[in-house]
């Protein structure tokens, strides 16, 4: 058997929505323990890329390989393979009628078929890990946006994923709540969690990511170490984007 070198490998990935081609041949891989941040303007295909990685969107063509298993193979057990991928969305997608503890337990019980005691133990451990062990009995409406997002992260972690996908996890938060979520993500990176993160938080990408991928128009324009792509970008489109993001008063396009 060929050894697995990459946590996830994406090869010649295309995605069409009708006549609109959103992804135009994406090629890159994430190694175990790596943090890769994907940056770029709105509409560049970043979120679609993440959704194709765990097949929430079916790619039009191309391959997605997770831990040596090709998810895009028509014969693969998608449900089994997808259990190895955790995803955190812009919106928290918590069940409003369930407490934080119950939200973290439900997929464990229904998908992994864990017993109640085991699921509760793992849920409490992960709520503690994200810093809200004291909110186990709170309902989503009793929590701040940042606390809800941390419940969502705990829910994903409780499934013991090999890969965590984050789709702009701080974009729906008030500015003062962003730091708590980024702190949790930094801790996960330090612990060696493999992460693919779509983000507009440039400081996080610069400080935490092993690599930064800049996308525009459905293609990868630049891919390299975080310090290089953000600090010394090579492509003029990357330079233009970063000037606008880092200095909103800048007017070039």
C-alpha positions in Angstrom: 0.0 0.0 0.0 1.3 3.4 -0.9 2.1 5.5 2.2 -0.1 8.5 2.9 2.1 11.6 2.6 -0.7 14.2 2.7 -3.6 14.8 5.0 -5.6 16.1 2.1 -4.7 16.3 -1.6 -6.6 18.4 -4.2 -5.9 17.8 -7.8 -7.3 19.7 -10.9 -10.5 20.6 -9.0 -13.2 22.3 -11.0 -16.7 23.4 -9.9 -19.4 24.8 -12.1 -22.7 26.3 -11.0 -24.5 26.2 -14.3 -22.4 28.1 -16.8 -20.4 29.8 -14.0 -17.1 28.2 -13.4 -16.2 29.0 -9.7 -13.1 26.7 -9.4 -10.8 26.5 -12.4 -8.4 23.7 -11.7 -7.2 23.9 -8.1 -4.1 22.0 -7.2 -2.5 21.8 -3.7 -2.1 19.6 -0.7 -2.0 19.9 3.1 0.4 17.8 5.1 -0.5 16.3 8.5 -0.1 18.9 11.2 0.0 21.8 8.8 -2.1 25.0 9.0 -2.9 26.4 5.6 -4.8 29.7 5.3 -6.7 30.5 2.2 -7.1 34.3 1.5 -8.6 36.3 -1.3 -11.4 38.6 -2.3 -15.1 37.8 -2.1 -16.2 35.5 -4.9 -12.8 34.0 -5.5 -14.0 30.5 -4.8 -12.5 30.1 -1.2 -15.7 28.8 0.5 -16.6 26.6 -2.5 -13.2 25.0 -2.3 -13.8 24.1 1.4 -17.3 22.7 0.6 -15.8 20.6 -2.2 -13.2 19.2 0.1 -15.8 17.5 2.3 -18.3 17.1 -0.6 -21.0 19.4 0.7 -20.6 20.5 -2.9 -19.9 17.9 -5.5 -16.9 18.8 -7.6 -17.6 19.0 -11.4 -14.3 17.3 -12.0 -11.0 16.6 -10.2 -9.9 14.6 -7.2 -10.0 15.1 -3.5 -8.0 12.6 -1.5 -8.2 12.4 2.3 -5.7 10.3 4.1 -5.2 8.2 1.0 -8.9 7.7 0.4 -10.3 9.4 -2.7 -13.5 11.1 -1.7 -14.4 11.8 -5.3 -14.4 8.1 -6.2 -18.0 7.2 -7.0 -17.6 3.9 -5.0 -16.3 5.5 -1.8 -18.3 5.5 1.4 -18.8 9.2 1.6 -20.4 9.2 5.1 -17.5 7.2 6.6 -14.8 9.4 4.9 -16.6 12.6 5.9 -16.5 11.7 9.6 -12.8 12.4 9.4 -13.4 16.0 8.5 -14.6 18.6 10.9 -16.1 21.9 9.6 -16.8 25.2 11.3 -19.0 27.6 9.3 -19.4 31.4 9.3 -22.8 30.8 11.0 -22.8 28.6 14.0 -25.6 26.2 13.0 -26.4 25.2 16.6 -29.7 23.5 17.5 -31.5 26.3 19.4 -33.6 23.9 21.5 -30.4 22.1 22.8 -27.9 23.1 25.4 -24.3 23.6 24.5 -23.6 20.1 25.9 -26.4 18.5 23.9 -25.2 20.3 20.7 -21.8 18.7 21.2 -23.2 15.3 22.0 -25.8 14.9 19.3 -23.6 14.0 16.3 -21.5 11.7 18.5 -24.6 9.8 19.4 -26.3 9.7 16.0 -23.3 9.4 13.7 -20.6 7.7 15.7 -23.1 5.7 17.8 -21.3 6.5 21.1 -23.1 5.7 24.3 -24.5 8.6 26.3 -21.9 8.5 29.0 -19.0 8.5 26.6 -20.5 11.2 24.4 -21.1 13.4 27.4 -17.6 12.9 28.7 -16.1 13.8 25.3 -18.4 16.8 25.0 -17.4 18.2 28.4 -13.7 17.7 27.6 -14.0 19.6 24.4 -16.1 22.4 25.8 -13.4 22.8 28.4 -10.8 22.8 25.7 -12.4 25.8 24.0 -12.8 27.6 27.3 -16.6 27.4 28.0 -16.9 24.4 30.3 -19.1 26.7 32.5 -21.7 27.1 29.7 -22.6 23.4 29.3 -26.2 24.0 30.3 -26.7 27.2 28.4 -28.8 27.4 25.2 -27.4 29.1 22.1 -29.5 32.3 22.6 -28.0 32.6 26.1 -24.5 32.7 24.6 -22.5 35.4 22.8 -21.6 34.9 19.1 -18.0 34.0 20.1 -19.3 31.5 22.7 -21.6 29.9 20.1 -18.7 29.6 17.6 -16.6 27.9 20.3 -19.4 25.4 20.9 -19.4 24.7 17.1 -15.6 24.1 17.3 -16.1 21.8 20.3 -18.8 19.9 18.3 -16.4 19.4 15.4 -13.5 18.3 17.6 -15.7 15.8 19.5 -15.9 13.8 16.2 -12.1 13.2 16.4 -11.4 14.6 12.9 -8.1 14.2 11.0 -8.7 17.6 9.3 -10.5 20.7 10.4 -12.0 23.1 7.9 -12.8 26.7 9.0 -14.9 28.9 6.7 -14.3 32.5 7.8 -15.2 31.5 11.4 -14.9 35.0 12.8 -16.7 36.9 10.0 -20.1 36.9 11.8 -18.7 38.0 15.1 -18.5 41.4 16.7 -14.9 42.7 16.7 -14.4 42.3 20.5 -15.4 38.6 20.3 -13.0 37.6 17.5 -10.0 37.2 19.7 -11.5 34.4 21.8 -12.2 32.2 18.7 -8.8 32.9 17.2 -7.1 32.0 20.6 -8.8 28.6 20.4 -7.7 28.1 16.8 -4.1 29.1 17.7 -4.2 26.5 20.5 -5.4 23.8 18.1 -2.5 24.7 15.7 0.0 24.5 18.5 -1.3 21.0 19.3 -0.7 19.8 15.8 -4.3 19.8 14.4 -4.3 19.8 10.6 -6.3 22.9 9.5 -7.5 24.4 6.3 -8.7 27.9 7.1 -10.5 30.4 4.9 -10.0 33.8 6.7 -9.7 37.5 6.3 -7.7 37.7 9.6 -4.3 38.6 8.1 -2.5 38.7 11.4 -3.7 35.2 12.3 -2.7 33.9 8.9 0.7 35.5 9.1 1.4 34.3 12.7 -0.2 30.8 12.7 -0.2 29.5 9.2 2.5 27.3 7.8 1.4 28.3 4.3 -0.9 30.9 2.8 -2.8 30.3 -0.5 -4.1 33.4 -2.3 -7.0 32.8 -4.6 -8.6 35.1 -7.1 -11.1 34.3 -9.9 -11.3 30.6 -9.1 -7.5 29.9 -9.4 -4.6 29.9 -7.0 -2.5 33.0 -7.7 0.1 32.5 -5.1 1.0 29.7 -2.6 3.9 29.8 -0.2 5.1 30.3 3.4 3.0 32.8 5.3 5.8 35.3 5.8 6.5 35.3 2.1 2.9 35.6 0.7 1.8 38.2 3.2 5.1 39.9 3.9 6.7 39.8 0.4 4.1 38.7 -2.1 5.5 38.0 -5.6 2.4 38.4 -7.7 1.0 41.9 -8.4 -2.6 40.7 -7.8 -1.6 39.5 -4.3 0.2 42.8 -3.6 -2.9 44.8 -4.7 -5.3 42.7 -2.5 -3.1 42.9 0.6 -2.7 46.7 0.2 -6.4 47.0 0.2 -6.9 44.6 3.1 -4.1 46.0 5.3 -4.8 49.6 4.4 -8.5 50.1 3.6 -7.8 53.8 2.5 -5.8 52.4 -0.4 -7.7 52.8 -3.7 -5.9 50.7 -6.3 -7.7 47.6 -7.6 
